[in-house]
Amino acid sequence: MTDSRDSSEDAAMPRRAAARTAKLASLPLGIAGRAVGGWGRRLTGQSAEEVNATLSAKAAEQLFEVLGTLKGGAMKFGQALSVFEAAVPDEMAAPYREALTKLQSAAPPMPARQTHRVLAEQLGRSWRERFTEFSDEPAASASIGQVHRAVWHDGREVAVKVQYPGADEALRSDLRQLQRLSRVFQAFVPGTDVKPLLAELADRMDEELDYRSEAENQRGFAKAFDGDDQVLVPKVVASAPKVVVTEWISGTPLARIIADGTTEQRNEAGRLLAEFHYSSPVRAHLLHSDPHPGNFMLLPDGRLGVIDFGAVARLPHGAPPMLGAIMRLALDGESVKLLEAMRQEGFVRPGTTLDPADVQAYLAPFVVPLTTERFHFTRRWAQQQAGRLGDTRSQDFRTGRSLNLPPNWLLIHRVTAGAVGILCQLDAELALRSIVEHWQPGFAD
C-alpha cells in the first residue's frame, strides 16, 4: 500500500471539479434513498419520530463521511455543522460522533516537498534560516491549511500554518456546489436556514484565503487579551498571503474534554468560552466566528487558549444593543414589543403577519438559560430545541419559517448557535446570565 504522504497526486487538494462535484452530488441520492426507506418503515408501524431520528442520523453519517474526504469549502461547512451534533439523539449520534470530532481538527496532509515549496514562495528561498527547527510532520490540519510545529530563530516555539496549494480554487468550487445542495443540508439541521450560512462563507472566502488578514485579526485579539488571566491568544510572529507564523500554545483540546473531561473541566471550559464569546466585541471590537472545539483548548494554567482567526466579524461599535434588547424582551414576555423590535431590525420580512404570542413562544425556550442563576447545557436540551423547530406540525416550525435572518446578523447568529452547541457537547453548567448582564449591551438597560 502506498503512503498517501508520498504521493502529491493523492495528498494534494482535490481540485478537479468533476471529481469533487461527484462526491458532493452523491449526498442527495443517498439521503433520498433513505427517505424512501423511511416511508416504508412508516407503513410497518414505526412512529414518525423514530423514522425521522433514524433518517437524520443516517443522513448526517453520510454527510460527514463525504465532507471529511474533501478539504476546502466542503470541510469548512462540515466543521460548521459539526457543532450541531449535540442536537442529534444520543442513540443515533454515537456511531459517527468520533468522525465529527476528527472532522473538526484533521484532514489528510500534503507531502513535505509541497509544504517546502509554499514556504519558499511565501517566506523566501532562505526560509529555513528563519527557523532553528522545523517539523515536516503536520501537527494539525484544517479546511484550507495545515499547521507545523517549529522553533523560530529567536528560540520561540511557533505554529506555522501553510495553505494548501489550490485551496482558493477548491473553496470556491465547493461553495458553489454546496449552495446548490442547500436543501440536503437543511434536512440535517431542521429549523436552521443554512443558505445564509453558505452565503456568509462565500462572501468571506477571499478574506479567509489571505492569511495576512487572519494575522491582522489575531493581532487585534492578542492585543485586547494581552496579560488576561482567563484567555490566551498567541501572538503573530510573521505573516504572508499563504503562510502565518504564530506562537505555539499547548493544552487540552475541547474535543478531548467533550469526550472524557471531568465535570469541573467541562464547567470551566464552558464558562471560559462564554466569557470569551460575550467579552470579545467589547474588548476587541471583534468576534471569533469559527466556533468549533478544534479552535479552543484548556491550558495548564487554567486559561482558555484560542486559535484560528481566519473567520472574524468586525464590530467597531461592539455587540449590537438590539441583541440584548431582544433577549430581555423575550425573557420578560413582552411579546408585542419583542415583535416590534424584531420587525425593526429586519427579522420579519415586510408584509409578513405574525402573532406576537407565537413569536414569544418561539423565542422563549432560547432564553431559558438566562432565567436562572446557573444553567446546565445538555444534549437533551439541544435535542428538544431541534425537535421543536423541526416538527412540521408545530406552530414553532411555522413561525420559524416566517422569520428572516438579516445579512448583518449572519456571523452573530452562527457564533451564538455554534457556541451553544459546544456548551451542550461539553454538558457544561455555568452562570451564563451574569456573563450576559456584564458584557451584552442592551440586556441590563
HUWO-V784038 format. One record per residue. N is the residue number from 1. RES is the residue in one small letter. OMEGA is omega as a letter, one per 40 degrees, with the letter a starting at -180 (none if undefined). Layout:
# HUWO-V784038
N_RES_OMEGA ; N_RES_OMEGA
This chain:
# HUWO-V784038
1_m_a ; 2_t_i ; 3_d_a ; 4_s_a ; 5_r_i ; 6_d_a ; 7_s_a ; 8_s_a ; 9_e_a ; 10_d_a ; 11_a_a ; 12_a_i ; 13_m_i ; 14_p_a ; 15_r_a ; 16_r_a ; 17_a_a ; 18_a_a ; 19_a_a ; 20_r_a ; 21_t_i ; 22_a_i ; 23_k_a ; 24_l_a ; 25_a_i ; 26_s_a ; 27_l_a ; 28_p_i ; 29_l_i ; 30_g_a ; 31_i_i ; 32_a_i ; 33_g_i ; 34_r_i ; 35_a_i ; 36_v_i ; 37_g_i ; 38_g_i ; 39_w_i ; 40_g_i ; 41_r_i ; 42_r_a ; 43_l_a ; 44_t_i ; 45_g_i ; 46_q_a ; 47_s_i ; 48_a_a ; 49_e_a ; 50_e_a ; 51_v_a ; 52_n_i ; 53_a_i ; 54_t_a ; 55_l_i ; 56_s_a ; 57_a_a ; 58_k_i ; 59_a_i ; 60_a_a ; 61_e_i ; 62_q_a ; 63_l_a ; 64_f_i ; 65_e_i ; 66_v_a ; 67_l_a ; 68_g_a ; 69_t_a ; 70_l_i ; 71_k_i ; 72_g_a ; 73_g_a ; 74_a_a ; 75_m_i ; 76_k_i ; 77_f_i ; 78_g_i ; 79_q_i ; 80_a_a ; 81_l_a ; 82_s_i ; 83_v_i ; 84_f_i ; 85_e_a ; 86_a_a ; 87_a_i ; 88_v_a ; 89_p_a ; 90_d_a ; 91_e_i ; 92_m_a ; 93_a_a ; 94_a_a ; 95_p_a ; 96_y_i ; 97_r_i ; 98_e_i ; 99_a_i ; 100_l_i ; 101_t_i ; 102_k_a ; 103_l_a ; 104_q_a ; 105_s_a ; 106_a_i ; 107_a_a ; 108_p_a ; 109_p_i ; 110_m_a ; 111_p_a ; 112_a_a ; 113_r_i ; 114_q_i ; 115_t_i ; 116_h_a ; 117_r_i ; 118_v_a ; 119_l_i ; 120_a_i ; 121_e_a ; 122_q_a ; 123_l_a ; 124_g_a ; 125_r_a ; 126_s_a ; 127_w_a ; 128_r_a ; 129_e_i ; 130_r_a ; 131_f_i ; 132_t_i ; 133_e_i ; 134_f_i ; 135_s_i ; 136_d_i ; 137_e_a ; 138_p_i ; 139_a_a ; 140_a_i ; 141_s_a ; 142_a_a ; 143_s_a ; 144_i_i ; 145_g_i ; 146_q_a ; 147_v_i ; 148_h_i ; 149_r_a ; 150_a_i ; 151_v_i ; 152_w_a ; 153_h_i ; 154_d_i ; 155_g_i ; 156_r_i ; 157_e_a ; 158_v_i ; 159_a_a ; 160_v_a ; 161_k_a ; 162_v_a ; 163_q_i ; 164_y_i ; 165_p_a ; 166_g_a ; 167_a_a ; 168_d_a ; 169_e_a ; 170_a_a ; 171_l_a ; 172_r_i ; 173_s_a ; 174_d_a ; 175_l_i ; 176_r_a ; 177_q_a ; 178_l_i ; 179_q_i ; 180_r_a ; 181_l_a ; 182_s_a ; 183_r_i ; 184_v_a ; 185_f_i ; 186_q_i ; 187_a_a ; 188_f_a ; 189_v_a ; 190_p_i ; 191_g_i ; 192_t_i ; 193_d_a ; 194_v_a ; 195_k_i ; 196_p_i ; 197_l_i ; 198_l_i ; 199_a_i ; 200_e_i ; 201_l_a ; 202_a_a ; 203_d_a ; 204_r_a ; 205_m_i ; 206_d_i ; 207_e_a ; 208_e_a ; 209_l_i ; 210_d_a ; 211_y_i ; 212_r_i ; 213_s_i ; 214_e_i ; 215_a_i ; 216_e_i ; 217_n_a ; 218_q_i ; 219_r_i ; 220_g_i ; 221_f_a ; 222_a_i ; 223_k_a ; 224_a_a ; 225_f_i ; 226_d_i ; 227_g_a ; 228_d_a ; 229_d_a ; 230_q_a ; 231_v_i ; 232_l_i ; 233_v_a ; 234_p_a ; 235_k_i ; 236_v_a ; 237_v_i ; 238_a_i ; 239_s_i ; 240_a_a ; 241_p_a ; 242_k_i ; 243_v_i ; 244_v_a ; 245_v_a ; 246_t_i ; 247_e_i ; 248_w_i ; 249_i_a ; 250_s_i ; 251_g_i ; 252_t_a ; 253_p_i ; 254_l_i ; 255_a_i ; 256_r_i ; 257_i_i ; 258_i_a ; 259_a_a ; 260_d_i ; 261_g_i ; 262_t_i ; 263_t_a ; 264_e_i ; 265_q_a ; 266_r_a ; 267_n_a ; 268_e_i ; 269_a_i ; 270_g_a ; 271_r_a ; 272_l_i ; 273_l_i ; 274_a_i ; 275_e_a ; 276_f_a ; 277_h_a ; 278_y_a ; 279_s_a ; 280_s_a ; 281_p_i ; 282_v_a ; 283_r_a ; 284_a_a ; 285_h_i ; 286_l_i ; 287_l_i ; 288_h_a ; 289_s_i ; 290_d_a ; 291_p_i ; 292_h_a ; 293_p_a ; 294_g_a ; 295_n_a ; 296_f_i ; 297_m_i ; 298_l_a ; 299_l_i ; 300_p_a ; 301_d_i ; 302_g_i ; 303_r_i ; 304_l_i ; 305_g_a ; 306_v_i ; 307_i_i ; 308_d_a ; 309_f_i ; 310_g_i ; 311_a_a ; 312_v_i ; 313_a_i ; 314_r_a ; 315_l_a ; 316_p_i ; 317_h_a ; 318_g_i ; 319_a_a ; 320_p_i ; 321_p_a ; 322_m_i ; 323_l_i ; 324_g_i ; 325_a_i ; 326_i_i ; 327_m_a ; 328_r_a ; 329_l_i ; 330_a_a ; 331_l_a ; 332_d_i ; 333_g_i ; 334_e_a ; 335_s_a ; 336_v_i ; 337_k_i ; 338_l_i ; 339_l_i ; 340_e_a ; 341_a_a ; 342_m_i ; 343_r_i ; 344_q_a ; 345_e_i ; 346_g_i ; 347_f_i ; 348_v_a ; 349_r_i ; 350_p_i ; 351_g_i ; 352_t_i ; 353_t_i ; 354_l_i ; 355_d_i ; 356_p_a ; 357_a_i ; 358_d_i ; 359_v_i ; 360_q_a ; 361_a_a ; 362_y_a ; 363_l_a ; 364_a_a ; 365_p_a ; 366_f_a ; 367_v_i ; 368_v_i ; 369_p_a ; 370_l_a ; 371_t_a ; 372_t_a ; 373_e_i ; 374_r_i ; 375_f_a ; 376_h_i ; 377_f_a ; 378_t_i ; 379_r_a ; 380_r_i ; 381_w_i ; 382_a_i ; 383_q_i ; 384_q_i ; 385_q_i ; 386_a_i ; 387_g_a ; 388_r_a ; 389_l_a ; 390_g_i ; 391_d_a ; 392_t_i ; 393_r_a ; 394_s_i ; 395_q_i ; 396_d_i ; 397_f_a ; 398_r_i ; 399_t_a ; 400_g_i ; 401_r_a ; 402_s_a ; 403_l_a ; 404_n_i ; 405_l_a ; 406_p_a ; 407_p_a ; 408_n_i ; 409_w_a ; 410_l_a ; 411_l_i ; 412_i_i ; 413_h_a ; 414_r_a ; 415_v_a ; 416_t_i ; 417_a_i ; 418_g_i ; 419_a_i ; 420_v_i ; 421_g_i ; 422_i_i ; 423_l_i ; 424_c_i ; 425_q_i ; 426_l_a ; 427_d_a ; 428_a_i ; 429_e_a ; 430_l_i ; 431_a_a ; 432_l_a ; 433_r_a ; 434_s_i ; 435_i_i ; 436_v_i ; 437_e_a ; 438_h_a ; 439_w_a ; 440_q_i ; 441_p_i ; 442_g_a ; 443_f_a ; 444_a_a ; 445_d_none
